[in-house]
Amino acid sequence: MGKTKHTGPIRLPKLPDPGLWVSPVPFGLGKVKPHHIRDTLKVAWENRDQFSYAVRILTQGVCDGCALGVAGLYDQTLTGPHLCTTRLNVLRLNTMPEMKPDVIHADIDELRNMDSTTLRKLGRIPYPLLRRPGERKFTRISWDKALEIIAGKIKQIDPKQMAFYLTSRGTPNESYYMAAKVARFLGTNNIDNASRICHSPSKTALKRSVGIGASSCNYKDWIGTDVLVFWGSVAANNQPVSTKYMYAAKRKGTKIIVINPYHEPAMDQYWVPSIPESALFGTKIADDFYQVNIGGDIAFMNGVMKHWFEMEEQEPGSAINHAFVQEHVNGYQELKAHVMKFDWEMLEKSSGLSRERMSEFARLLAGANSAVFVWSMGLTQHRFGTDNISQVANLALLRGFLGREHCGLMPIRGHSGVQGSGEMGADPFSLPGGDFKGADIERVEKVWGFDLPKWQGDIVGVTLENALLPEDHERKLKLFYTSGGNFLETMPDPDFVKQTLESVDIRVHQDIIFNNSTFVDAKEAVIVLPAMTRYEIPGGVTSTSTERMVYFSPEIKGPRIAEARPEWEIYRDLAARVKPEQKHLIWFNNTQEIRDEIAVAAPNYEGIQHLQKQGDVFQWGGAWLCEGGVCPTPDGRGNLIPIELPELRKPEGHFYLTTRRGKQFNSMIYSETDPFNNADRYDVLIHAEDAAKLNIKEDDPIVLYNIHGTFHGRAKFENVKPGNIEVHWPEGNVLIPKSVYEQYAGIPEYNAAVIVEKAETFHALKDTKYVEKRIEELETEVQ
């Protein structure tokens, strides 16, 4: 771990720079862009009934939106206040009153007919609820009754037949830790969380390449680095406050490069609301876009390295940082031999970029003294996601962009607190402070005082599939306990997911609001438990940001939902009912006691026990992990890993398809129109050249289909890499294959090959078995 400490926020330049302006026309009038002022006023109006409480949340609490780590209105990167629409959009979840009884106990079909946006506006869940098969309405029950039913079921079944899942809905470290401990106390390793579904390949790849499981650097390192690369990440949309950091980086002369199949408007230009100059005239963000094929990143990076090795043959030292490699890196010759075997034609076809374009990027990095690589789900959510990230690590190691100022590897997190989920042990591959294996198991058993189950737990996708196993199978899912989450809108193949949820004996939905998965039937019972938000929890809680900053978020004075309880406390009380004779092993009286134990169970978190008031924060690991090039691997060296080109499974005449986010927070959609390109939720982003070949005009109704499903939408011409198309998530999940997981980290595949046709063609020829025949052609794909 690094010794250098983070030095705190820096100031922005005072004088404007017209060279970065998008337009001299103020406020981007006439352009497609977010309307920050209008959206802020709208949020203020929505929260007018609890306006003072809303203000206290914003000014005192740690943001429960993205994982940039804004505490109150300030962070550790830049001076001055920060406020973004993502945080404002989720604000109402914290200030809403409870749902009215006539809504809670409405006929189940009436509730099922509501979409997620409508359900979100109904209000908070006020008390525990129960619905058994055949019942048309939820029934109010006591906490004792609810926990009695759940505990009774746990006692009846094999621990392998139950599973826990935690979403990233503002979940603090204390709740993750308690869930991780309770799951193992009850005998199951089937525990998973939303973070692992997003970034498990990042952790897996970074561990094997450089021995770390988190960002090696800080947001401050963006500001003044020579090159800042966003790889499969639309940070301007998903982490809007980061645009302020991008602005600061541009003012320092940093070149910003975006590698993405779509020339994302949000990364091209942005109006940063908290910077007057940018709010008026906008800021040009990206210096260049490299539009790879969906899934073409490995080929692109192999091409970059091939250029470097060719440069080295002509002029040693022109591309590779040999001093760094010799002192800190393994596998140089093996990687070189592997990369040099690829021919340029293959690399160009797979990546979608020319040899010349790969050379441009290679020479840009070769001429840079520093670089920060930032990535997100555009790299991770592939069946080869871990290999994608190891390729990024290869680039950093060859150039020595690691363990020093303005350099690093950053898997940027989407939701507040998710960095802490695995670090608290809330997934099947992790324990607090380590992995689920030998020495870490023994270490945690000593802290917890009980034996851990030694079998490998399932990832949540497999857990859901296990609901369909035979009744007597030892892993047949019979009790599924979810803290938040809506698998109908987040997992591939929603119809299949519904079938799995219906096949579980008892489902527990611990949440603050209803979502449409709450209304799916279960074989014995659906139980709904009302949870507190992070701002309501007595004693305060902590969350960990992308850059490993652990922030204290205090309890904030305001209205309370009478029967809502802290999630950590619910887990504790459930466990105590299942094993009352051993309840002392999992009993905490308050969040301070949990933090005291976290500091022991997760050694990196030494210091969390001292976080007790607003403003308290520390960064585990120091400013830079792998400082000075020394990695926490067995030999202290980074590992270069040869990566083969993936088979991209796109038959002739098909398109690569991936999903993207619009104006939404996870699956919670806040506008039917994307503020950056005016696309609606069922628009298909397609290149005009591709559309012309299919005789498709803009706004034409079109159909996308494959062996997994069918999607009806409209053509919207955008600057997408030809041969590739994009649709919104989760609407496009009907086209995504189920049961396809990345081999190392178990992340679901969120990409597919599809046929695109005009709707009139699709419907006109359907009766002639045309569609069925086309789909049969897809059966020749490698499964």
N, C-alpha and C positions, 0 to 999 in steps of 0.2 A: 504494500500500500504506500501511497505517496506521503511525503513529509511536508511538502509545501501546503500552506493553508490558503483557502480562498480569501481574497483581499477585499471583497465587498463591492458594492455597486459603483459604477463610473458615470460620469456626466455626458450628456449629449452635447454636440456643438451648438453654439448659440446662433450663429449666422446661417442663413439658408444656403442651399446649393441648387440653383436653378437647373444645373446640368442633369439632375436626377428627376426633374419634374416630368410627369406624364403629359400634362397639358396646362397652358396658362389660364384656361377656363376654370374658375373656382368650383370646388366641390364635385368635380367630375360630371358637371351637368351634360346631359345627353349621352353619357356612357353607361354601359351595364356594369354596375358595381353595388356593393352593399350600401344600404342607407342607414348608417350608424346612428345618426341623430334621431331619425324617425323610429328606429327599433328601440332606442333607449327610452324615448317618450312612451312607446307602447308598453314596455316593461314596467315603467313607473306607474302607468295607469292600471296595469294588471295587479300590481302590488299595493294599490292605494289603500286597501283595508288594513294592511300591516306595514305601512310605509316606514315607520321608525324602526321596526324590527328588520326589515329588508336592508335598510341603511347600515344597521349594526352588523349584520351578516357580512356585508360587502367591506366594511371598514375594519372589522375585528377578526373575522374568520379567515381560515386558509381556504383558497378557492377549491370548490368541489367540482369544477369543470375540468380543464385540461391539467396536465402534470407539469406545467412550467414552474409551479411553486410560488404563486403570488399569495402573500400573506397580508391580509387587509387589502390595501391598494398598492403594495410595494413588494419588490423582490430583491434578490441579491445580485442582479445583473446591471440594471440601470437605475439611476435616481429618477424621482418623479413618479406620479401615479400611473397605474395601468388598469384598464377596465375594458373587457371585450364582450362581444355579443354572446359568445358561448357561455360565459359565466352568467350573463344576464338572463339568457334563455332558461337556464336551470334554476334560477332564483325562485321562481314561483313554486317549485316543488317543496321548498323549505317554508314558505309562508302561507300555503293554502290552508283553509279550515278543513275540518273533517267532512267526509261525505255525509249527505243526509240519509236517514234510514230508508226512505222510499226508494232511493237509488241503490243502496247496498243490498236491499232485499227485493229488488225487482226480479221479474221472471228472467231466468238464465238466458233465454233466447234474445230477450231485449238487450241484455248486456253484451251478448255475442255479436249483435248487429252493430255495435259501436266500434269505430276505428280507434287506433291507439291514441291519436291526438285528442279525440273526444274523451276517452277514458282518463287521460292524464289531467283533464280539466275538471273532473268530477270532485276532486278533493282527496284528502288523506284517508287511509284506512283507520277507523277509530277503535276497533276492538277485534278480538279473535273471531273467526268465522269457520263454519263447517258446512260441507255439502256432500251428502252421500248419493250413491247411484239412484237415479229415478227421482230425486228431489229437484224441484223447479227453482228453489231459492236457497240462498245462503241462510244459515241459522246462526244467531249469536251464541257464542259459548264463552265460558270463563277461561282464563289462562290455565287454571288447574286442570280443567277438562281437556283442553287442547294438548298440553304437555303429557297428560296421562295417556291419551290415545297414541301419541307419537312414541313415548317411552315403552308402552305396552307392545307396540309393533316391533321396536328394536329388539326387545327381549325375545321375541318369537323367531326371529330370522337370523340367518348366518350373517356376520358382519360384512361379508363380501356381497351381500344382497342389498346393501344400502349405500347411498352416495350423497355427498354434500357438494354444493356449488355456490360460489360467491361472485356476484357481479362487481363491476368497478364503480357502482353508483355512490361515490363519495365514501366508500368503505375505508375506515382508518386501520392503521397497523394493529391496534388492539383487538379489533374484531377478527382480522385475518389470523392473528396469533391464536386467539381463543378457539376459533373454528378448527385450525390445524391441530391444536392440542386435544380438543374434544373428540375429533374424528378418530385419532389414534387411540385415545382413552377408551372409546367405544369399540375399538378393534378393527376399524376400516382404514384403508389407504385410498379409498375412492373419494378423493376431494380434489376439486379443480376450481379454477377461477378465470375470469374474463381476460386477464392479462396474458395468461399462457396461450389462449386462443389467438392472441394478437402477436406476441413477441417471443414465444418460446424458442423459435429458431435463432433469434438474436442471442439469447442466453446460451443455448447449446453451442452455437458456432463460436462465440467469443470465448467460452470456456476452453474449447479444444484448440483454438488458435492462439489466445493470449492469456488464458487462465482467469478471466474476469466474467462477471455476469451482469454488468451494468455499464452505463456510459463511462468512458475513460476520462471525459473532460467536462467542461462547463459551458454554459451559454456565453459566458464572457469570452471564451476562446473563439467564438464566431467573429468577434469584433476586432479586426486587425489581422486575421489570418489571410494568407495570400489567396487561397481558394476555399470556398465553402460549397460543398456538393450536397444537394438534396436528391436522394435516390429513392424513387417510389414513394415520395412523401409530399403531400400538399399541406405543408405546415400552415400556410396562410389561411386555409379553410378550417383545419382541424385544431390548430393551436394559434389563434389569431394574435395573441399578445406577442408571439415570436416575430411578427412583422416589424415590431419596434426594434428588435435585435438585428433584423436584416437591414433596416434603415441605418442603424448605427454602424453595421459592418460596411455598408456601401460608403458611408461618410469617411471610413478609414481606408478606403481603396480596395476592399475585398472584392474579388470576382465571385459572383454567385452562379453556379451551374445547376441546372435541373435535368435529371435523367428520368424520363417518364414517357409512356406511349402517347399521352395527350399533352399538347402544349397548353398547360393549365393557365387560364387567365389570371387566377389568384396569385400565381407565382411570377407572372409577367409584370404586373403592376398592381399597386395597392394604395389605398387611401388610409393611412394609419390615423385613427381618430384622436389619439392622445398626443400627437405631434402636430402643432398648428400648421407648419409648412406642408406636411404630407396630407393632412386633412383637407387643405385647400387645393393643392395642386397635384396630389398623388406622388408616388415614388416608383421609379423603375426598379424592379427587383432583380430579375434574372439577366445575366449577361449572355447566356446561351442556353439552348435547349437541345438535348440529345434524345431524339425520339426513337427509342428502341422498340422492338416487338414486345408484346406481352410475353414474359418469360425469356426474353433475349438478353438479359443482363449478364449471365455467365459467359456467353459468347463475346459480348462486348468487352468484358473485363479481361478475358483471355486475349482478345485482340490488342488491348492496351498493353498488356504485359509482353506480348509478342513484339510489339513495336519497341518497347524498352530494351528487350534482349537484342534486337537488331541494332538499335542505337548503340548499345554497349560494344557490339562487335566492331563497329566503325570508330567509336570513341569511348574507351573505358571511362566510367565515372560520369557519363553524360545523362544517365537515367536512373541508375541504382545507387542508393546510399550504401556503398560497400562497407564503410566503417561501422555503420549501425548493424548491417546484416551479419558481418563477421563476429561482432561482439554479442549480439542479442537474438539471432534468428537461426532456426534449424530448417533444413530442407531446401536450400537454394538450388543446388544442382538438380535435384529431382523435379522441382517445379519448372525450372528452365527446360529440361528435356521434355517434360509433359506439354508445356505450352508450345514449344517450337514444332511439335508434330502436327499441329493443326494447320490446314491450308486456308488461305484467305477467303476463298470462295465459300467454304463451309462457315467460317466465322461471320461473313457478311450476310449469308442467307439466314442464319440463326438469329443474329442480333438485329437485323434489319437496317444496319448502318454500313456505310462504305468503309473501305480500308482507310481512305483519306480522312474521314471524320474520326475514326478511331485514333489515327495518328495525331489529329489536332488535340484531342483530349490527353493523349499520352504525353505530348510535348508541353502542354499546359502544366500538367502535374510535375513533369521532369524539371521544369524551370521554376517550380515553386519551392520556397524554403519551408512553407507550412501549409497544412490543409486540414480541414475537419470534414469528415464524412457523416452525414445525417441520413437515416433511412427509417422507413416505416413499413406498413403492410403491403406496399407495392413490391417489396422484396421478400417479406416473410410468408405471406399467405399463398405459397406455392407448395407443391409436393416435393420441391427441392429447395425450400426456404433456407435451411441450414447451410447448404452449399452456396447459395447466394451471398450470405453474410460472410462466410469464410473467404469468398473471393474479395469482398471489400477489405477484410483484414489483410489479405495477401498484398493488396495495393499499398495499404498503410505501412506494413512491415518492410516492403521493398524500398520505400522512400523514407522510412524513419519518422513517419507522421504519428508518433505515439509517445505518451509520457512526458510531454513538455508543453509549454504555453502555445496556444493557437493551433494545437494539433489534437487529433483524437478521433475516436469511434463513438458515435452517439446513436443508439436506437431511441428515437424520440417517442415518448409515451403519450398516449392520447387522453387518458383520464387521470384525474387526481388520485394519488395514493396507490396506483397499480404497481409502481416499482416495488412497493413493500410487500406485495402479496406473496411472491415466491420467497422473498427473504424472510417472511414469517412462517414459511412452510406450508402454505395453503395450496399445494398442488401435489400430484402423485409422485413427482420426481424430486421434491425438495423437503427439507426440514429447516427450522430456524437456524440461520447461519451456515447452511451447507446443503449438500445433496443427500438424497435418500440412499445412503450406502454405508458400509462398514463402520468406519471411525466416527462418522457423523451420527449414525444411529446410536452407537454406544455413548457418545457424548451427551446427546439429548436425553437418552434414557436416565442418565445420572441426574440431570437437571429436573426431569419430570417425575422421577420416582416410580415409573412403571415401565413394563416391557412394551415395545412397539411391535405391531404386526410386521412380519418380515416379507410378506408377499407383495408383489408389485401392484399398485393401484392402477385403475383405468382412467384414461382421459375422458372428458365428458362426452365426446362423440360416441365412443365405444360404450360408455355407461348407458346412454340412451338406447343404443342398439341392443344392449343386454336385456332391456325390458321385454324383448320379443323371444328370448330364450325359453326352452321348455320349463315348466313350472318347478321341476325338481332340480334344475341346474344350480350349482353352487353360486353362480354369478348372476342368476336371474334377478334383475332389479325389482325390488319390491317396495322400497321406501326411497323417495327422492326428495331431498331437502335443499331448496334453492333460496338463497338470499338475493332477491332481485333477479334480473335476467328474464329474457323472453325468447326462448328458443324457436318459437314460431317465426320470429323475424330476424334471427341472427344466424341460424344454421342452414346449410344447404338442404334442399328438398323439404319444404314446409309440410307437405302432406304426410311424408314419412315420419317427420318429427311428431306431428299430431298423433299418429298411430302409436308411436312409442310412449308418449305421455299418457295416453289412454290405457296403456297396458300395465302401468304401475299400480300397485295396490293402494299405497298412500302417497300423495304428493303434498309437500309443505311449501307454501309460498310465503316467505318472510319478506315483507316489502313495505313501502310507504304508500304506494298507489296500486290500483288494478292495472293489469295489462291483459291482452286477449288470451295468453296462455293460462291465466288464472281460471278461465271458464271451461277449459277442457275437462272432460269427465275423467274419473279414476275408478279403479275396480272396487275400492272400499271407501275411500274418502279423499276429499280435497280440503286441506286446512290452510287458512290464511292467518298469518300473524303480523300485527302492526309493529313496525320498527321505528326507532327514532332516527333522525338525520344526525350528521356529525356535530351539528351546532347545538343539539339538544342534550347531548350526553353529559351527565354530571361528571365533574372532574376533568373534562376536556379530553382530547385525543390527539394523535399525531398522524401525519401522512408523509410519505417520501416522494420527492420530485424526481424527474428524469435525471437530474444531475446529482442525485444522492443527498440532497438537502432534506433533513428530517425536521419538519415544522410542527410546532405545537399550535393546535387550534382550540381555543377555549370554549367552554359552554357559554352560550350567548343568551342573555335574558330576553324572554319573549313568550308568546303563547305556546301551550303544549297540548298535544293530543293525549287525552286523559289516560288511555290504556296502552299507548305506544311505549316500548321498552328498548333499552340499549341492546344491540344485537349480541354483544359479548355476554351479557347477562342471561339472555335467552339460552344460548348454548350451554352456559354453566348450569343453569337450573334443569335443563333437559338431561344433561349427563348425570347430575346428582340423583335424578329420579331413576335412571337406569341402573346405576351402581351406587346406591346410597352409602354402602359400607366403605367406599373409597372416595367419597366426594371431596374429602380434604385435599386430595391430590390435584384437583382442578378448581379449587375454590379460591376466588379472588373477591375482595370486598369493594374494590374500586379500580379505576383505570391506572392509578399510580402504582398499585401493586402489580398490575400486568406489565407496566413499563419496567419496573424493577426486575422482573423475571426475564423480560426480553433482553435486557442488558447482559444477562448471564448466558441465556440460551443462544443468542446471536451475537458473538463477540464484536462484529463490526458495529453493532449498535450500542456499544459502551458509550454512555453519555445521554441516551434517551431518557434515563431515569431522572435526569436533572431538568428536563423540559417541563415547566410547570405553569408558565404564564404566557400571555400574548407576546409575540415577538421572539420567543425562545426558538433557537434553531441551531443545528450543527450539521456538518457534512461528513459522512463516514468515508474513510479512504483518502481524505485529503483532496487537494485540487485536481490532481491527475493520478489515476490508477496507472500502473506500469511506469511510474516516474523514472526517468533516466533510462528507459528501455528495459528495466528489470520487471519481468512478468511473474505473477504468482503461480507459475507452472512448476512441476517437479524439479526441472533444471534451471528455472529462472529465465528461460528463453521462449520467444514466440515461435510458433510453428507455421511454416508455409505449407499449404495443403493443396495438392493438385486436384482440380475439379473438372470432371468430364462435362461435355455439353449435354443438357437434358434433351430427351426426345419430346418435342413439343406437341405432337398429336394433332396436327391440323391437316386433315385430308384436303385434297385439291378442291377448290371451290368453296371452302369454308372460311370462317373468320375466327381469329382469336377473340375471346370475349373476357372482359374483367368488369368488376363493379367499382363504383366510386361513391363518395358521399356528396350530398347536396347541403342544404341548410338544415343540419341535424346534429344531434348529440347522440352518438351510438345509433340505436334504431329509433330514437325519439325525433320525429320530423317536425320542424318548426315552420316550414314554408313549402308549399307545393312547387315553388319556382326557385331554381338555383340562382342566387344573387350574382354569380360571376358570369353566367352565360345564358341566362333566361330559359334554361331547359326545364321542362316540367318533369314530374317523377317517372313518366313513361316515355320520355324522349330517348331515342337511341342515337348516341353520338357516333357519326360515321363520316368518313372523308368523302368529299364531293366526287372524287374520281372513282371511288369504289361504287358509290351510288349510281353514277352514270352508266357503269358497266351493267348494272342490273335494271336500268331504265327506271330508277327511283328518283323522284323529285323531292325537294325539301317539303316536309310536313306530310308526305305520303304515309298512309297507314302501312306498316310493315309487320312481318312476323319473323321472330327468331325461334328456331327450334333445334333440338337434338334428342338423343335417346333419354335425356333426363326430364325434359319438359318443354313448354311452349310459352312464348312471351309476345304479347301484342303491344305494339307501341307505334311511334311516329319517327320518321327520319329527321334528324337534326344535323345539318352539315357543320362540322367542327374540324379543327386542325388536329385530327387523330392520325396516328401512323397508319398509312394505307395497309389494308389487310387485318386491321384491328378495330374493334368497336367497344364502346363502353355503355353500360346501363347503370342506373342507380341501384344501390343496396339499401334495403333488403328486397326491393321489388324484383330484382333480377335473380334472386336465389333459386327460382324454379328451374333455372338452366344449369345450376351448379351440381356436380356429382356428389352423392352422399358416399360415405364410407371410404373416402380417399384421403389418407393422412400422410403427412411428411414422415419419412422413416425414422428420423432421429428425434424429432421433438413432438410429433403427433399433431401438428397443426392441420386443420382442414384445408383442402384445396378450394380456392375461391375463383378459379378460372376454368374456362371450358372452350371447346370448339363448337361453333354453331353454323347453321345454314341461315341465310338472310333472304327473304323473298317479299315481294309486294303482297299485301294482304289479299288483293283480288286474285293473284295467281295461286296463293296458298289455298284459298277457299274454293276457287273454281275447279281445281284439280284434285281436291281431297277425295271426292267420290270415286275417282279412278285408281285409287290406291297409290296415287303419286307420292303423297307424303309418307305413307308407310314404307314405300320402296326407298325413298331418300333416307329415311331413318335407318333402314336395314343396312344401308351403305356405311352408316356410322358404326355398326357392329364390328366392322373390320378394324376399328381403332384398338390400340393396345389398352387393355383395361387394368 
